Amino acid sequence: MPRPEKVQAVAEIKKYFEDSSAAFLTEFRGVGVEHQQELRRSLREAGSRYRVLKLTLTRRALHDLGHEGLDEWLRGPTAIAFAVDDPVPTAKALVEFSKQHEGLVIKAGLLKDRVIEPERVAQVAMIEGRDVLLAKIAGAVKGPLSKSAFLLGSFTRDSASVFSQLLEKKEEVAA
């Protein structure tokens, strides 16, 4: 019979995974306390949480959620970065930190329901952020719309010009 505190801990870990858009498993051997604090600060700025969890409880939570593909990476000193909204800034922060500090190794990632290899995490880090991508989409949509608006506006300007010229000619002929 599982102890109540362990059941509660598994439920809390499941909530971490359910509330995040992505999770990245890391190994942090040889990373000093001051560097760990630096990593946690950069991950917090990226909109994520960084947790060191008991591996057996994490494995149980993942199995309950139907994610059994991460078992091989749940060994050794493991910490998990949970991206709350956009996974790209979290992946960027981890990849940049791992380049500067060899002690941090990115083991794997979980994007929604898909397990990704460490190389794919690096590819996710190369993607531009959500805000930048949305701005590019808005710019791509705005261009043709503004051209269409100008074209439609030219019809009314041109027709007004034609009508005013006709009116002037009519006045000249009448005079």
N, C-alpha and C positions, 0 to 999 in steps of 0.2 A: 504494500500500500504506500503510495507516494506521500511524502510529508507535505503539509499545507503550504509551507514556505517555498518549497520547490515548485508546487503547482502554480503558486502565485508568480514566481520568477519566470516560469515558462510562459504564462499568460502575458507578462510584461514584455518578454522578448518577442512573442508573436505580435504584440501591438506595435513594437518598433518596426517590424517588417511590413505589417499591414499599412502603417501610416507613412511609409517612405516610398518614393518612386524608384529608388535604386539603393542597393547596399553593396559596399565594396569591402572584401576581406583583405586584411593586411597583416603582415608579420613585422614586428618591430624590435627585433633583437639588436642590441647595441645602440639603440637610440636613447640618449641621455634625457634626463627629466626636463632640462631647459628646452631641448629640441622637441620633446613630446608636447610641451606647453605651446611652443611655436606652431606645431602641427595642428593641435586642437584649436588654436586661435584662427588659423587660416581656414580650417574646415567650418568653424562657426560663422566666419565671414561669408563662406560659400553657401551657407544655409543648410548645414548638415550637423549631425551629432556623431561623435566618435566614442564608441563604448568598447570596453574590454569585458567580455561575457564568459561565463562558464561554458565550455565547449559541449559538454554532455547535455546541458539544458538547451543550448542553442540548437544542437542537432535534433533534440526532441521537438522543439518549437517548429523548426523547418519541416520535419516529417509531418507534424500536425497540419501544416499549411500546404503540404504536397510538394515541397522542394527537397528532393533527395539527391540532387545532383551536386550539392556542395560538400558532401561528406568527406571527400578526399582532401579538401582544403581546410577542414576543421581539425587541424593538428598543430601542436606547438603554440607559442605565444601569439594569439590571434586577437586582433581588434577589428571592429566593424564600423565603417563610416556609413551612416544612414543619410541619404540625400532626401530631404523633405520634399522639395518641389522639383527643381531642375537638376538632373544628375551631372550635367556637363561641368559646372563650376567645382563640384566635389571631386570629379575625376581629374580635372586640371590641377586642383590643389594637391591631390595625392601624387600625381605624376611629377609635378614640379618639385615637391618635397623629396620624392624618392630619387630624383636626379641629383639633388644636393646632399642627401644622406643615404649612404649605401645600406644602412641598417633597416630601412623601411622597404619591404618587398610587397608589391601588390600581388596577392594570390589569385583572386577571381572577383567576379562581380555578379550581381543579380539585378537585371533590369526587368522590372515587373515580374514576369514568370520565367524569364529566360536566363540561364547561367551563361556567363561570358568569360573567356580566357583573359589572362593579364594583357595580352597584346591588344585585345578588343577594348579593354579599359583605356589603353593609351590612345586608341582611335577615337573613342568617345571624348577624350580630353581635347582632341584636335577640332572637334565640332565647335562652331561659334555658339555663343550663349543664346538662350531662348529669345531674349529681348532683341538681340541683333538680327536673328532670323526673322522675327516678326516685323522688324523695321524694314528689312529687305523685301519682304512680301508686300508690305504696305506701299513701298516705293514702286515696286513692279506693277501693282494694281493702280496706283495713282497716275502713272504716266499715261496709259491709254485712256483713262477716264478724263483727265484734264484735256487731252487732245480732242476727245469726243465732245466735251463741253465747249471747247473753243470752236469746233466745227459747227455745232448746233447754234451757237451764238452768232456765227458768221452768217447763217441763213437769215436770221432776223435783222442783222445789221445791213446785209445786202438788200433784202427786200425793202427795208425802210429807205435805203438810199435810192432804190429804183422808184419807189412811190414818190419820194420828194422830187426827183428829177422829172417824172411825169407831170406832177403838179405844177412845177415851174414852167414846163413847156406848154401846158394847157393855159397857164396864165399869160404867157408870151403870145400865144396864138389868139387868145381872147382880147388882148390889148391892142 
